[in-house]
Every structure is written in structure tokens, then in C-alpha cells.
Amino acid sequence: RHILVRHEQGAAHAAEGYAMATGRVGVCMATSGPGATNLVTGIADAYLDSVPMVAITGQVASTAVGTDAFQEADIRGITMPITKHSFLVTRAQDIPSAIKEAFHIAGTGRPGPVLVDITKDALVSSAPFEWPHELDLPGYRPTITPHAKQIREAAKMIKAASRPTLYVGGGIVKSEAYEELAELVKITQIPLVTTLMARGAFPDSDPLHMGMPGMHGHVSAVGALQRSDLLITLGARFDDRVTGKLDTFAPGAQVIHADIDPAEIGKNRSVDVPIVGDLKLTIAALNEVLRGEDLGDYSAWRAYLTNLKTKYAADPQPTKGDMLSPEYVIKRIGEMSGPDAYYAVGVGQHQMWAAHLLPFEKPGRWMNSGGAGTMGYCVPAAMGAKVGKPGELVWGIDGDGCFQMTNQELVTCALNDIPIKIAVINNESLG
């Protein structure tokens, strides 16, 4: 089904929303030159948040490449730092293999955006259709299965710790390792925090969930990381919004870091036990080793964090002065729509309020621009999510600044029968 958006940035964010809601690879297409460059923001957004996406762009004829022809842009060069891989296709017969490889690369390992740039002569000519059965990608071999020795070392560390914390990032969502995480918490009774990208991966209502860490996070979650003696880091990347100054972050903690992307391990924080692999398999292996073992007594640690959680719980009041409180509005939307609804948010104050106050009880229902912080994300992402989940309720919670950047996609929604709901939290400033 082809959906014609009103702006290419909307196409990219809609592909992201579709991918985040369904777990499948999202697709967007644009013409050469400015059409392709208008996708760049969405591609960068998908790259930072590990969203599987294939962007297909037109290009001038192969004989004109490099001549500054009309509407020529070196979109592969422009997007080189923000794609997992890119292709330039100059022959019609090469299109099927490029598309198959693009989908494979985008959706496996650490997911991300892949660009397929196709020249005009390849698009207008014809060739016999041959869909390749095998992929020949010798340079692309993501490590999926974790090393057993590292799993044993991690288990040993967990048993020796007295104030351990599970630091859970967006990688949990990408690997859909929700059941494995729930079992790990059940076995160990270790408190956990979920980053902005992992909200909903573990129910907020669980007493061991300390909330979202970082500069806009819950006091209990920040305390859990800062006072911990062991961070069990699962699919998180020690982002600056979480850590602040790295030399003052969790100063007394040893670190276990599990991630499918080896480049993330040790990038920002030195690691005591690195584990490269898919989190679903990694946590399952860890559960196997820890099940039935004698673990430490973490009751004092849990009591300390629970006290922080209770003491500093958010309690938004319905009004501020004579104005309706935006936090209360967001909380009521969540209460009335429930944890089954899908929520896409823009970027800014309303995003942080939503991250605190929506009902995060079920995984995969939360869509936001975390790494890039892209204003204009909400409306098209909600649109893409609704296309991917047509029978579900989809809310967009946006700010007045963000809303004005891509609100033309409401036309796309109206013309294509995509019924989303948008709440504009209007503070009359770019908050």
C-alpha cells in the first residue's frame, strides 16, 4: 500500500512509527536531490534509535552522476555517517538483490536505516525479475549468540554484588526480550530502571521498577544508578542524558555491558564484563546460570530505593494557577486510553511529562525520538504506527512547536483514512 505524504520528512518518521509499532522494517521513498535530502532527518533519527528502515531514493541517470545535474545530490555521501549501509544501483537487474540485502541489513543485528539509491536509467529500463535466494554479504556477520564464559563471569559478579541495578535500554525492545527480562527480575529480585527508549519494556507498576534515569528522570532511578555497586547494562549505551558527566556517573559501580553492537561496549564507560549478542539469548542464558543459585541479600538496597520512589513520586495537580496543568492532561489521557494504546510523542517538555506519566505496563507501545530529539516526529510517527496497527488506539502527544513542523501530515491521515488522535500541549514557546 503506497501512502503519499505531504513532506519527505513525514515519510521517514512515518516509516519509523510503522517499524516501532510492528517490529517490521519501515519503508520510505523519495525523489532525487531535495526529495532525498528531506529524508535525512528521519534517517538520522532512525540511526540513533536503532529503527529498522529502508529508504529508497531516485538518482539522476548514471551518465550524469557527478556532473551537478538537475536535482542531483550525493545522497549516499550525505547519509554515510547515519546509515548502516547504502547502495547505488545503476542497472535494473541489480535492483532485486539490493532490495533484499537492504531489508536483511536493516532488520538484523542492531537494526537501523539502509539507503538504496537507484539511478534514473535503472528505473526506466527493464530486466528479467530474479529474486535471490541466498545473500552474499561476507562482511556482515552480526554476533547473535553470547559467549558462555562471559555469561558465567556476569553471573559470578551478580552473586558477589550487594547493590546491583539492572540498567535497561532500548535494545530490550529491539530484541523483544520482555519475558526473559521479567524472569531475570523474578529470579534475582534486583531493582531496575528503564531508559527513555525502554519505557514499557517492564511494567512501571512492579515494585522493583525504579523509573526512568537521567537528567529528566525519577529520583529513585538516578539513585539506583548512582549508589549501585554493579550495573547490569542491557541494551543501553551510557547516553549523556543518562550519565551527565561520565567521571561522576555511578562512581562505585562495576559494569556488565550486554549489547548486540560491539562498538557500544566500552565506548563511553569502561566495562568489567562485556557480552556481545542478542539480548533475548543473552538474558535467557543468564537466567539459566542464575536459576536456583544463592544470590545476595538485596533487601536493604530495595528498601532504600523504594523509600526514594515513594518520597519523590510524581503527583500532578489538575490546575496551575487558573490554567489546566499539562502534566495532568497527559496523565488523564493515559488513564482514559489505558496501557494498550500506542503513544507517539514529540520532543521537549511534553515528551518528558509523557515519559513519566503515561501508563507503561506493556512493551512496544511507546514511540519517541530519543537519540536525535527531533521536533516534528510525533504526527507522522503516530500516522505510521496507526497504519501498522490499524485496529489499535494511537495517540500523538505533541507540543505547539513540534506540531507546526509536520502537521501537514494530518492531510495525509484525512485522505487515507488513518484515524489518529493528537493532543497539542501548547505552552506558546519552544519548551
Secondary structure as the mmCIF struct_conf table of DSSP 4:
data_model
#
loop_
_struct_conf.conf_type_id
_struct_conf.id
_struct_conf.beg_label_comp_id
_struct_conf.beg_label_asym_id
_struct_conf.beg_label_seq_id
_struct_conf.end_label_comp_id
_struct_conf.end_label_asym_id
_struct_conf.end_label_seq_id
BEND BEND1 ARG A 6 HIS A 7
HELX_RH_AL_P HELX_RH_AL_P1 GLU A 8 THR A 22
BEND BEND2 GLY A 23 ARG A 24
HELX_LH_PP_P HELX_LH_PP_P1 VAL A 25 VAL A 25
STRN STRN1 GLY A 26 ALA A 30
TURN_TY1_P TURN_TY1_P1 SER A 32 GLY A 33
HELX_RH_AL_P HELX_RH_AL_P2 PRO A 34 THR A 37
TURN_TY1_P TURN_TY1_P2 ASN A 38 LEU A 39
HELX_RH_AL_P HELX_RH_AL_P3 VAL A 40 LEU A 48
TURN_TY1_P TURN_TY1_P3 ASP A 49 SER A 50
STRN STRN2 MET A 53 GLN A 59
HELX_RH_3T_P HELX_RH_3T_P1 SER A 62 ALA A 64
TURN_TY1_P TURN_TY1_P4 VAL A 65 ASP A 68
TURN_TY1_P TURN_TY1_P5 PHE A 70 GLN A 71
HELX_RH_AL_P HELX_RH_AL_P4 ILE A 75 THR A 79
HELX_RH_3T_P HELX_RH_3T_P2 MET A 80 ILE A 82
BEND BEND3 LYS A 84 LYS A 84
STRN STRN3 HIS A 85 VAL A 89
BEND BEND4 ARG A 91 ARG A 91
HELX_RH_3T_P HELX_RH_3T_P3 ALA A 92 ASP A 94
HELX_RH_AL_P HELX_RH_AL_P5 ILE A 95 GLY A 107
BEND BEND5 THR A 108 ARG A 110
STRN STRN4 PRO A 113 THR A 119
HELX_RH_AL_P HELX_RH_AL_P6 LYS A 120 VAL A 124
BEND BEND6 SER A 125 SER A 125
BEND BEND7 HIS A 133 GLU A 134
TURN_TY1_P TURN_TY1_P6 PRO A 138 GLY A 139
BEND BEND8 THR A 145 THR A 145
HELX_LH_PP_P HELX_LH_PP_P2 PRO A 146 HIS A 147
HELX_RH_AL_P HELX_RH_AL_P7 ALA A 148 ALA A 160
BEND BEND9 SER A 162 ARG A 163
STRN STRN5 PRO A 164 VAL A 168
TURN_TY1_P TURN_TY1_P7 GLY A 170 GLY A 170
HELX_RH_AL_P HELX_RH_AL_P8 GLY A 171 SER A 175
TURN_TY1_P TURN_TY1_P8 GLU A 176 GLU A 176
HELX_RH_AL_P HELX_RH_AL_P9 TYR A 178 THR A 188
STRN STRN6 LEU A 192 THR A 194
HELX_RH_3T_P HELX_RH_3T_P4 LEU A 196 ALA A 198
TURN_TY1_P TURN_TY1_P9 ARG A 199 GLY A 200
BEND BEND10 ALA A 201 PHE A 202
TURN_TY1_P TURN_TY1_P10 ASP A 204 SER A 205
BEND BEND11 ASP A 206 ASP A 206
TURN_TY1_P TURN_TY1_P11 PRO A 207 LEU A 208
STRN STRN7 HIS A 209 HIS A 209
BEND BEND12 GLY A 214 GLY A 214
TURN_TY1_P TURN_TY1_P12 MET A 215 HIS A 216
BEND BEND13 GLY A 217 GLY A 217
HELX_RH_AL_P HELX_RH_AL_P10 VAL A 219 GLN A 226
TURN_TY1_P TURN_TY1_P13 ARG A 227 ARG A 227
BEND BEND14 ASP A 229 ASP A 229
STRN STRN8 LEU A 230 LEU A 234
BEND BEND15 GLY A 235 GLY A 235
HELX_RH_AL_P HELX_RH_AL_P11 ASP A 240 THR A 243
BEND BEND16 GLY A 244 LYS A 245
HELX_RH_3T_P HELX_RH_3T_P5 LEU A 246 THR A 248
BEND BEND17 PHE A 249 ALA A 250
TURN_TY1_P TURN_TY1_P14 PRO A 251 GLY A 252
STRN STRN9 GLN A 254 ASP A 259
BEND BEND18 ILE A 260 ILE A 260
HELX_RH_3T_P HELX_RH_3T_P6 PRO A 262 GLU A 264
TURN_TY1_P TURN_TY1_P15 ILE A 265 LYS A 267
BEND BEND19 ASN A 268 ARG A 269
BEND BEND20 ASP A 272 ASP A 272
STRN STRN10 VAL A 273 VAL A 276
BEND BEND21 GLY A 277 GLY A 277
HELX_RH_AL_P HELX_RH_AL_P12 LEU A 279 LEU A 290
TURN_TY1_P TURN_TY1_P16 ARG A 291 GLY A 292
HELX_RH_AL_P HELX_RH_AL_P13 SER A 299 LYS A 311
TURN_TY1_P TURN_TY1_P17 TYR A 312 TYR A 312
BEND BEND22 PRO A 318 PRO A 318
STRN STRN11 THR A 319 LYS A 320
TURN_TY1_P TURN_TY1_P18 GLY A 321 ASP A 322
STRN STRN12 MET A 323 LEU A 324
HELX_RH_AL_P HELX_RH_AL_P14 PRO A 326 SER A 337
TURN_TY1_P TURN_TY1_P19 PRO A 339 ASP A 340
BEND BEND23 ALA A 341 ALA A 341
STRN STRN13 TYR A 342 VAL A 345
BEND BEND24 VAL A 347 GLY A 348
HELX_RH_AL_P HELX_RH_AL_P15 GLN A 349 LEU A 357
BEND BEND25 LEU A 358 LEU A 358
BEND BEND26 LYS A 362 LYS A 362
TURN_TY1_P TURN_TY1_P20 PRO A 363 GLY A 364
STRN STRN14 TRP A 366 MET A 367
BEND BEND27 GLY A 371 ALA A 372
TURN_TY1_P TURN_TY1_P21 MET A 375 GLY A 376
HELX_RH_AL_P HELX_RH_AL_P16 CYS A 378 GLY A 388
BEND BEND28 LYS A 389 LYS A 389
TURN_TY1_P TURN_TY1_P22 PRO A 390 GLY A 391
BEND BEND29 GLU A 392 GLU A 392
STRN STRN15 VAL A 394 GLY A 399
HELX_RH_AL_P HELX_RH_AL_P17 ASP A 400 THR A 406
TURN_TY1_P TURN_TY1_P23 ASN A 407 GLN A 408
HELX_RH_AL_P HELX_RH_AL_P18 GLU A 409 LEU A 415
TURN_TY1_P TURN_TY1_P24 ASN A 416 ASP A 417
STRN STRN16 LYS A 421 ILE A 425
BEND BEND30 GLU A 428 SER A 429
#
